Amino acid sequence: MFDNYPDHPAELSATPTDLSLLLRQPPPGAPTDVVRLHDTDGFLLWAEVPPILVMGSSGGAGTTTTALGVASAVASDYEERSPIVVDASATGGDLARRGCDKIDPAGTVQTWLNMGPRGLAPSVLDSCGENSSSFGVLPRGPEALPRRESYSSVHRDLSAAGCLPIYDGGSPVTNRMVTPLLSDPRIALVITLAARPDAVNRLKPALIWLDDNFGEHHLADALIVVTRQHPTDGPGVAQHARTYLGKYVRAVTEIPYDTHLAEGGPITWTQLSPPTRLAYRKIINLLR
């Protein structure tokens, strides 16, 4: 079937200029580069919802609420996935208090890592708390992870158990514990930004650090999420981020102010306003 196939590139019906372009070395890049399509605003998409790491550009940027909101949207719209929101912050945050509106957790990341076998769904679920949207919540204690363990092994075993990890990395982005997650191109990066002028000022050094340590292609795949946490927060911060950062990242989107989120208690999907639920669904669509 290959009898008529040319033996040498010179026999192809192409000009020397065409061949020189074909044989030219490709530019440096990454497997997850944003690829623009047909001079439009489209880009290549993941086939399914990827694991997600949510990091804050500064303290109080809404990483926990964003991680829990995205997990709720996944559990609501993608019943075949089993989201587990994992506390990957430096010392442990309030993930369990905000996320467990149904069952409190029986363990932590540390206690689960001491169990065996860890890569099975029952061992994960036995340690997790539960949200009414049917996703698990795995908090962490303030102590260090067990010896020779890292969030690389956490991610490996959660994936082996068939879970979809969504990590609440807290802030700052320089948290060395999440470096293994940042280094994995298969994990989508979400950077939350509070809709405050001081938070915008703190975003710049965070992005420079990511660019210096992981490269422009990693940053180009990140999604910036502006969180409105006060009734007076308007669209100005999101518009500013789109204007000055839109071409450097995957996209800029925002979460509207929501009284249920502002209460500071456990987050229940059905009590969020329709615009807030739509905003979390939009995050998933932007990452897929």
BALOBA-1460 file (C-alpha; in Angstrom, 3 decimals):
// residues 288
<rec num="1" residu="m" x="0.000" y="0.000" z="0.000"/>
<rec num="2" residu="f" x="3.059" y="2.233" z="0.266"/>
<rec num="3" residu="d" x="4.416" y="1.560" z="-3.247"/>
<rec num="4" residu="n" x="3.632" y="5.053" z="-4.479"/>
<rec num="5" residu="y" x="4.866" y="6.877" z="-1.377"/>
<rec num="6" residu="p" x="8.000" y="8.999" z="-2.089"/>
<rec num="7" residu="d" x="11.266" y="7.725" z="-0.591"/>
<rec num="8" residu="h" x="12.703" y="11.151" z="0.136"/>
<rec num="9" residu="p" x="11.200" y="14.464" z="1.267"/>
<rec num="10" residu="a" x="12.530" y="16.118" z="-1.888"/>
<rec num="11" residu="e" x="10.076" y="14.053" z="-3.924"/>
<rec num="12" residu="l" x="7.103" y="15.573" z="-2.102"/>
<rec num="13" residu="s" x="5.069" y="18.071" z="-4.083"/>
<rec num="14" residu="a" x="6.268" y="21.081" z="-2.109"/>
<rec num="15" residu="t" x="8.566" y="23.971" z="-2.743"/>
<rec num="16" residu="p" x="11.920" y="24.213" z="-0.899"/>
<rec num="17" residu="t" x="10.456" y="27.033" z="1.169"/>
<rec num="18" residu="d" x="7.585" y="24.795" z="2.297"/>
<rec num="19" residu="l" x="10.018" y="22.046" z="3.277"/>
<rec num="20" residu="s" x="12.230" y="24.404" z="5.235"/>
<rec num="21" residu="l" x="9.197" y="25.423" z="7.289"/>
<rec num="22" residu="l" x="8.231" y="21.810" z="7.904"/>
<rec num="23" residu="l" x="11.741" y="20.811" z="8.983"/>
<rec num="24" residu="r" x="12.282" y="23.829" z="11.227"/>
<rec num="25" residu="q" x="12.628" y="23.083" z="14.934"/>
<rec num="26" residu="p" x="9.410" y="23.833" z="16.862"/>
<rec num="27" residu="p" x="9.453" y="26.690" z="19.376"/>
<rec num="28" residu="p" x="9.727" y="25.856" z="23.074"/>
<rec num="29" residu="g" x="6.426" y="25.149" z="24.728"/>
<rec num="30" residu="a" x="4.404" y="22.898" z="26.997"/>
<rec num="31" residu="p" x="1.784" y="20.201" z="26.337"/>
<rec num="32" residu="t" x="-0.874" y="22.413" z="27.904"/>
<rec num="33" residu="d" x="-0.120" y="25.629" z="26.019"/>
<rec num="34" residu="v" x="-3.171" y="27.685" z="25.139"/>
<rec num="35" residu="v" x="-3.532" y="27.296" z="21.365"/>
<rec num="36" residu="r" x="-5.554" y="29.961" z="19.606"/>
<rec num="37" residu="l" x="-7.802" y="28.654" z="16.858"/>
<rec num="38" residu="h" x="-8.503" y="30.327" z="13.497"/>
<rec num="39" residu="d" x="-7.730" y="33.848" z="14.762"/>
<rec num="40" residu="t" x="-10.585" y="33.682" z="17.282"/>
<rec num="41" residu="d" x="-10.775" y="33.637" z="21.054"/>
<rec num="42" residu="g" x="-11.096" y="29.845" z="21.154"/>
<rec num="43" residu="f" x="-8.474" y="27.490" z="22.556"/>
<rec num="44" residu="l" x="-7.881" y="23.765" z="22.873"/>
<rec num="45" residu="l" x="-9.821" y="22.129" z="25.692"/>
<rec num="46" residu="w" x="-9.308" y="19.231" z="28.052"/>
<rec num="47" residu="a" x="-11.558" y="16.302" z="27.208"/>
<rec num="48" residu="e" x="-12.847" y="16.227" z="30.789"/>
<rec num="49" residu="v" x="-12.611" y="18.138" z="34.047"/>
<rec num="50" residu="p" x="-8.946" y="18.075" z="35.146"/>
<rec num="51" residu="p" x="-7.632" y="18.027" z="38.719"/>
<rec num="52" residu="i" x="-7.547" y="21.614" z="39.975"/>
<rec num="53" residu="l" x="-5.255" y="23.598" z="42.267"/>
<rec num="54" residu="v" x="-6.749" y="26.814" z="43.669"/>
<rec num="55" residu="m" x="-4.182" y="29.334" z="44.942"/>
<rec num="56" residu="g" x="-4.710" y="32.803" z="46.387"/>
<rec num="57" residu="s" x="-2.787" y="35.850" z="45.230"/>
<rec num="58" residu="s" x="-2.993" y="37.081" z="48.832"/>
<rec num="59" residu="g" x="-4.734" y="36.252" z="52.082"/>
<rec num="60" residu="g" x="-8.528" y="36.341" z="52.040"/>
<rec num="61" residu="a" x="-8.702" y="35.828" z="48.276"/>
<rec num="62" residu="g" x="-11.468" y="33.210" z="48.445"/>
<rec num="63" residu="t" x="-9.512" y="30.037" z="47.680"/>
<rec num="64" residu="t" x="-11.609" y="27.850" z="49.987"/>
<rec num="65" residu="t" x="-14.987" y="29.069" z="48.745"/>
<rec num="66" residu="t" x="-13.804" y="28.791" z="45.127"/>
<rec num="67" residu="a" x="-12.530" y="25.231" z="45.602"/>
<rec num="68" residu="l" x="-15.784" y="24.205" z="47.294"/>
<rec num="69" residu="g" x="-17.939" y="25.983" z="44.708"/>
<rec num="70" residu="v" x="-16.139" y="24.304" z="41.819"/>
<rec num="71" residu="a" x="-16.444" y="20.906" z="43.536"/>
<rec num="72" residu="s" x="-20.177" y="21.489" z="44.000"/>
<rec num="73" residu="a" x="-20.570" y="22.313" z="40.311"/>
<rec num="74" residu="v" x="-18.627" y="19.202" z="39.275"/>
<rec num="75" residu="a" x="-20.665" y="16.974" z="41.599"/>
<rec num="76" residu="s" x="-23.890" y="18.530" z="40.310"/>
<rec num="77" residu="d" x="-23.141" y="18.363" z="36.594"/>
<rec num="78" residu="y" x="-20.710" y="15.444" z="36.232"/>
<rec num="79" residu="e" x="-22.123" y="12.560" z="38.226"/>
<rec num="80" residu="e" x="-19.441" y="10.182" z="36.931"/>
<rec num="81" residu="r" x="-16.716" y="12.160" z="38.753"/>
<rec num="82" residu="s" x="-15.950" y="11.902" z="42.485"/>
<rec num="83" residu="p" x="-14.592" y="15.291" z="43.619"/>
<rec num="84" residu="i" x="-12.510" y="15.436" z="46.787"/>
<rec num="85" residu="v" x="-11.578" y="18.901" z="48.050"/>
<rec num="86" residu="v" x="-8.197" y="18.632" z="49.773"/>
<rec num="87" residu="d" x="-6.624" y="21.160" z="52.131"/>
<rec num="88" residu="a" x="-3.160" y="21.901" z="50.730"/>
<rec num="89" residu="s" x="-2.618" y="25.151" z="52.621"/>
<rec num="90" residu="a" x="0.575" y="25.713" z="54.572"/>
<rec num="91" residu="t" x="-0.806" y="25.030" z="58.059"/>
<rec num="92" residu="g" x="-4.402" y="23.947" z="57.521"/>
<rec num="93" residu="g" x="-7.379" y="26.239" z="57.102"/>
<rec num="94" residu="d" x="-11.131" y="26.219" z="57.629"/>
<rec num="95" residu="l" x="-11.936" y="23.846" z="54.762"/>
<rec num="96" residu="a" x="-13.833" y="21.365" z="56.951"/>
<rec num="97" residu="r" x="-15.913" y="24.089" z="58.606"/>
<rec num="98" residu="r" x="-16.889" y="25.632" z="55.270"/>
<rec num="99" residu="g" x="-17.243" y="22.420" z="53.291"/>
<rec num="100" residu="c" x="-18.855" y="19.834" z="55.550"/>
<rec num="101" residu="d" x="-22.550" y="20.669" z="55.768"/>
<rec num="102" residu="k" x="-23.548" y="16.996" z="56.004"/>
<rec num="103" residu="i" x="-20.900" y="14.822" z="57.716"/>
<rec num="104" residu="d" x="-17.816" y="16.003" z="59.611"/>
<rec num="105" residu="p" x="-14.467" y="14.482" z="58.577"/>
<rec num="106" residu="a" x="-13.174" y="11.455" z="60.460"/>
<rec num="107" residu="g" x="-9.536" y="12.138" z="59.584"/>
<rec num="108" residu="t" x="-7.071" y="14.475" z="57.948"/>
<rec num="109" residu="v" x="-4.589" y="14.340" z="55.095"/>
<rec num="110" residu="q" x="-1.978" y="13.220" z="57.627"/>
<rec num="111" residu="t" x="-4.041" y="10.399" z="59.145"/>
<rec num="112" residu="w" x="-5.089" y="9.192" z="55.683"/>
<rec num="113" residu="l" x="-1.436" y="9.078" z="54.572"/>
<rec num="114" residu="n" x="-0.746" y="6.721" z="57.491"/>
<rec num="115" residu="m" x="-3.472" y="4.344" z="56.365"/>
<rec num="116" residu="g" x="-3.104" y="1.478" z="53.959"/>
<rec num="117" residu="p" x="-3.897" y="0.771" z="51.241"/>
<rec num="118" residu="r" x="-4.428" y="4.461" z="50.500"/>
<rec num="119" residu="g" x="-5.147" y="4.177" z="46.775"/>
<rec num="120" residu="l" x="-8.606" y="2.679" z="47.313"/>
<rec num="121" residu="a" x="-11.806" y="4.707" z="47.393"/>
<rec num="122" residu="p" x="-13.031" y="3.332" z="50.772"/>
<rec num="123" residu="s" x="-9.848" y="4.433" z="52.576"/>
<rec num="124" residu="v" x="-10.234" y="7.957" z="51.158"/>
<rec num="125" residu="l" x="-13.935" y="8.220" z="51.976"/>
<rec num="126" residu="d" x="-13.388" y="6.902" z="55.511"/>
<rec num="127" residu="s" x="-11.222" y="9.950" z="56.234"/>
<rec num="128" residu="c" x="-13.323" y="12.553" z="54.426"/>
<rec num="129" residu="g" x="-16.171" y="14.704" z="55.570"/>
<rec num="130" residu="e" x="-19.095" y="15.100" z="53.195"/>
<rec num="131" residu="n" x="-20.934" y="17.953" z="51.569"/>
<rec num="132" residu="s" x="-24.632" y="17.679" z="50.690"/>
<rec num="133" residu="s" x="-23.644" y="18.015" z="47.022"/>
<rec num="134" residu="s" x="-22.019" y="14.557" z="47.335"/>
<rec num="135" residu="f" x="-18.349" y="15.417" z="47.327"/>
<rec num="136" residu="g" x="-15.712" y="14.658" z="49.923"/>
<rec num="137" residu="v" x="-13.731" y="17.100" z="52.042"/>
<rec num="138" residu="l" x="-10.276" y="16.110" z="53.303"/>
<rec num="139" residu="p" x="-8.818" y="18.677" z="55.749"/>
<rec num="140" residu="r" x="-5.283" y="18.779" z="57.089"/>
<rec num="141" residu="g" x="-3.918" y="19.362" z="60.541"/>
<rec num="142" residu="p" x="-1.246" y="21.919" z="61.431"/>
<rec num="143" residu="e" x="1.462" y="19.269" z="61.785"/>
<rec num="144" residu="a" x="3.822" y="18.309" z="58.959"/>
<rec num="145" residu="l" x="2.974" y="15.506" z="56.559"/>
<rec num="146" residu="p" x="4.355" y="12.079" z="57.495"/>
<rec num="147" residu="r" x="8.020" y="11.511" z="56.677"/>
<rec num="148" residu="r" x="8.808" y="11.056" z="52.953"/>
<rec num="149" residu="e" x="5.298" y="12.109" z="51.968"/>
<rec num="150" residu="s" x="4.346" y="15.130" z="49.871"/>
<rec num="151" residu="y" x="1.375" y="16.377" z="47.905"/>
<rec num="152" residu="s" x="2.812" y="14.464" z="44.979"/>
<rec num="153" residu="s" x="2.049" y="11.184" z="46.772"/>
<rec num="154" residu="v" x="-1.300" y="12.625" z="47.916"/>
<rec num="155" residu="h" x="-2.241" y="13.336" z="44.304"/>
<rec num="156" residu="r" x="-0.969" y="9.968" z="43.072"/>
<rec num="157" residu="d" x="-3.027" y="7.975" z="45.562"/>
<rec num="158" residu="l" x="-6.184" y="10.059" z="45.233"/>
<rec num="159" residu="s" x="-6.031" y="9.621" z="41.457"/>
<rec num="160" residu="a" x="-5.444" y="5.895" z="41.892"/>
<rec num="161" residu="a" x="-8.601" y="5.757" z="44.042"/>
<rec num="162" residu="g" x="-10.616" y="7.230" z="41.161"/>
<rec num="163" residu="c" x="-11.115" y="10.620" z="42.811"/>
<rec num="164" residu="l" x="-10.963" y="14.047" z="41.193"/>
<rec num="165" residu="p" x="-8.757" y="16.111" z="43.531"/>
<rec num="166" residu="i" x="-9.505" y="19.817" z="43.904"/>
<rec num="167" residu="y" x="-6.814" y="21.392" z="46.081"/>
<rec num="168" residu="d" x="-7.315" y="24.403" z="48.305"/>
<rec num="169" residu="g" x="-3.747" y="25.725" z="48.278"/>
<rec num="170" residu="g" x="-4.512" y="28.891" z="50.223"/>
<rec num="171" residu="s" x="-1.934" y="31.638" z="49.978"/>
<rec num="172" residu="p" x="0.740" y="32.608" z="49.161"/>
<rec num="173" residu="v" x="1.512" y="30.971" z="45.830"/>
<rec num="174" residu="t" x="5.070" y="30.486" z="47.115"/>
<rec num="175" residu="n" x="3.818" y="27.815" z="49.553"/>
<rec num="176" residu="r" x="6.530" y="25.178" z="48.975"/>
<rec num="177" residu="m" x="4.189" y="22.323" z="49.916"/>
<rec num="178" residu="v" x="2.210" y="22.726" z="46.693"/>
<rec num="179" residu="t" x="5.292" y="22.871" z="44.437"/>
<rec num="180" residu="p" x="4.720" y="19.249" z="43.278"/>
<rec num="181" residu="l" x="1.178" y="20.205" z="42.252"/>
<rec num="182" residu="l" x="2.305" y="23.369" z="40.464"/>
<rec num="183" residu="s" x="4.925" y="21.324" z="38.609"/>
<rec num="184" residu="d" x="2.343" y="18.886" z="37.220"/>
<rec num="185" residu="p" x="0.955" y="20.205" z="33.891"/>
<rec num="186" residu="r" x="-2.050" y="17.883" z="34.208"/>
<rec num="187" residu="i" x="-3.338" y="19.898" z="37.187"/>
<rec num="188" residu="a" x="-5.201" y="23.068" z="36.220"/>
<rec num="189" residu="l" x="-4.194" y="26.230" z="38.075"/>
<rec num="190" residu="v" x="-6.767" y="28.715" z="39.377"/>
<rec num="191" residu="i" x="-5.527" y="31.946" z="40.975"/>
<rec num="192" residu="t" x="-8.105" y="33.779" z="43.085"/>
<rec num="193" residu="l" x="-8.039" y="37.550" z="43.438"/>
<rec num="194" residu="a" x="-10.165" y="39.471" z="45.939"/>
<rec num="195" residu="a" x="-11.955" y="42.432" z="44.390"/>
<rec num="196" residu="r" x="-9.874" y="44.928" z="46.384"/>
<rec num="197" residu="p" x="-7.185" y="47.400" z="45.241"/>
<rec num="198" residu="d" x="-4.636" y="46.034" z="47.739"/>
<rec num="199" residu="a" x="-5.195" y="42.507" z="46.411"/>
<rec num="200" residu="v" x="-4.515" y="43.705" z="42.867"/>
<rec num="201" residu="n" x="-1.200" y="45.162" z="44.034"/>
<rec num="202" residu="r" x="-0.258" y="41.829" z="45.625"/>
<rec num="203" residu="l" x="-1.116" y="39.895" z="42.472"/>
<rec num="204" residu="k" x="1.857" y="41.214" z="40.473"/>
<rec num="205" residu="p" x="4.639" y="39.665" z="42.629"/>
<rec num="206" residu="a" x="2.701" y="36.396" z="42.763"/>
<rec num="207" residu="l" x="2.529" y="36.194" z="38.974"/>
<rec num="208" residu="i" x="6.204" y="37.178" z="38.623"/>
<rec num="209" residu="w" x="7.158" y="34.382" z="41.035"/>
<rec num="210" residu="l" x="5.137" y="31.845" z="39.039"/>
<rec num="211" residu="d" x="6.684" y="33.057" z="35.791"/>
<rec num="212" residu="d" x="10.236" y="32.924" z="37.199"/>
<rec num="213" residu="n" x="9.852" y="29.454" z="38.682"/>
<rec num="214" residu="f" x="7.542" y="27.676" z="36.238"/>
<rec num="215" residu="g" x="7.733" y="29.632" z="32.970"/>
<rec num="216" residu="e" x="5.413" y="31.657" z="30.800"/>
<rec num="217" residu="h" x="3.599" y="28.610" z="29.409"/>
<rec num="218" residu="h" x="2.503" y="27.532" z="32.888"/>
<rec num="219" residu="l" x="1.164" y="30.992" z="33.620"/>
<rec num="220" residu="a" x="-0.542" y="31.139" z="30.216"/>
<rec num="221" residu="d" x="-2.658" y="28.151" z="31.224"/>
<rec num="222" residu="a" x="-3.759" y="29.665" z="34.554"/>
<rec num="223" residu="l" x="-7.245" y="31.016" z="35.197"/>
<rec num="224" residu="i" x="-7.671" y="34.163" z="37.303"/>
<rec num="225" residu="v" x="-10.901" y="34.251" z="39.341"/>
<rec num="226" residu="v" x="-11.923" y="37.559" z="40.904"/>
<rec num="227" residu="t" x="-14.053" y="37.041" z="44.022"/>
<rec num="228" residu="r" x="-16.488" y="39.780" z="45.075"/>
<rec num="229" residu="q" x="-16.728" y="39.484" z="48.849"/>
<rec num="230" residu="h" x="-18.499" y="42.714" z="49.758"/>
<rec num="231" residu="p" x="-21.844" y="44.114" z="48.531"/>
<rec num="232" residu="t" x="-20.071" y="47.222" z="47.227"/>
<rec num="233" residu="d" x="-17.548" y="45.270" z="45.126"/>
<rec num="234" residu="g" x="-18.092" y="46.122" z="41.483"/>
<rec num="235" residu="p" x="-16.721" y="44.817" z="38.173"/>
<rec num="236" residu="g" x="-13.762" y="47.220" z="38.159"/>
<rec num="237" residu="v" x="-11.120" y="44.787" z="39.423"/>
<rec num="238" residu="a" x="-12.121" y="42.073" z="36.947"/>
<rec num="239" residu="q" x="-12.105" y="44.590" z="34.100"/>
<rec num="240" residu="h" x="-8.671" y="45.828" z="35.167"/>
<rec num="241" residu="a" x="-7.331" y="42.246" z="35.279"/>
<rec num="242" residu="r" x="-8.754" y="41.467" z="31.839"/>
<rec num="243" residu="t" x="-7.258" y="44.615" z="30.354"/>
<rec num="244" residu="y" x="-3.741" y="44.140" z="31.681"/>
<rec num="245" residu="l" x="-3.477" y="40.374" z="32.208"/>
<rec num="246" residu="g" x="-5.998" y="38.829" z="29.831"/>
<rec num="247" residu="k" x="-3.443" y="38.100" z="27.111"/>
<rec num="248" residu="y" x="-1.027" y="36.440" z="29.548"/>
<rec num="249" residu="v" x="-3.420" y="33.919" z="31.158"/>
<rec num="250" residu="r" x="-6.056" y="31.484" z="29.980"/>
<rec num="251" residu="a" x="-8.913" y="33.769" z="31.031"/>
<rec num="252" residu="v" x="-10.174" y="36.125" z="33.731"/>
<rec num="253" residu="t" x="-13.584" y="35.455" z="35.272"/>
<rec num="254" residu="e" x="-15.333" y="36.405" z="38.507"/>
<rec num="255" residu="i" x="-17.611" y="35.182" z="41.279"/>
<rec num="256" residu="p" x="-20.386" y="37.656" z="42.198"/>
<rec num="257" residu="y" x="-21.135" y="38.724" z="45.743"/>
<rec num="258" residu="d" x="-23.330" y="36.108" z="47.416"/>
<rec num="259" residu="t" x="-24.939" y="36.488" z="50.837"/>
<rec num="260" residu="h" x="-24.639" y="32.743" z="51.511"/>
<rec num="261" residu="l" x="-20.869" y="32.838" z="50.953"/>
<rec num="262" residu="a" x="-20.580" y="36.003" z="53.023"/>
<rec num="263" residu="e" x="-22.191" y="34.345" z="56.065"/>
<rec num="264" residu="g" x="-18.958" y="32.414" z="56.646"/>
<rec num="265" residu="g" x="-20.683" y="29.121" z="57.486"/>
<rec num="266" residu="p" x="-20.891" y="25.787" z="55.655"/>
<rec num="267" residu="i" x="-21.482" y="26.195" z="51.934"/>
<rec num="268" residu="t" x="-24.540" y="24.489" z="50.445"/>
<rec num="269" residu="w" x="-24.918" y="24.476" z="46.666"/>
<rec num="270" residu="t" x="-28.696" y="24.904" z="46.665"/>
<rec num="271" residu="q" x="-28.450" y="28.036" z="48.853"/>
<rec num="272" residu="l" x="-26.136" y="29.841" z="46.445"/>
<rec num="273" residu="s" x="-27.770" y="32.324" z="44.107"/>
<rec num="274" residu="p" x="-28.254" y="31.251" z="40.460"/>
<rec num="275" residu="p" x="-25.602" y="33.764" z="39.202"/>
<rec num="276" residu="t" x="-23.064" y="32.325" z="41.667"/>
<rec num="277" residu="r" x="-23.768" y="28.735" z="40.597"/>
<rec num="278" residu="l" x="-23.456" y="29.818" z="36.969"/>
<rec num="279" residu="a" x="-20.100" y="31.470" z="37.732"/>
<rec num="280" residu="y" x="-18.693" y="28.252" z="39.225"/>
<rec num="281" residu="r" x="-19.930" y="26.293" z="36.223"/>
<rec num="282" residu="k" x="-18.190" y="28.811" z="33.976"/>
<rec num="283" residu="i" x="-14.891" y="28.105" z="35.742"/>
<rec num="284" residu="i" x="-15.240" y="24.426" z="34.855"/>
<rec num="285" residu="n" x="-16.030" y="25.237" z="31.231"/>
<rec num="286" residu="l" x="-12.979" y="27.511" z="31.014"/>
<rec num="287" residu="l" x="-10.727" y="24.755" z="32.373"/>
<rec num="288" residu="r" x="-12.046" y="21.884" z="30.232"/>
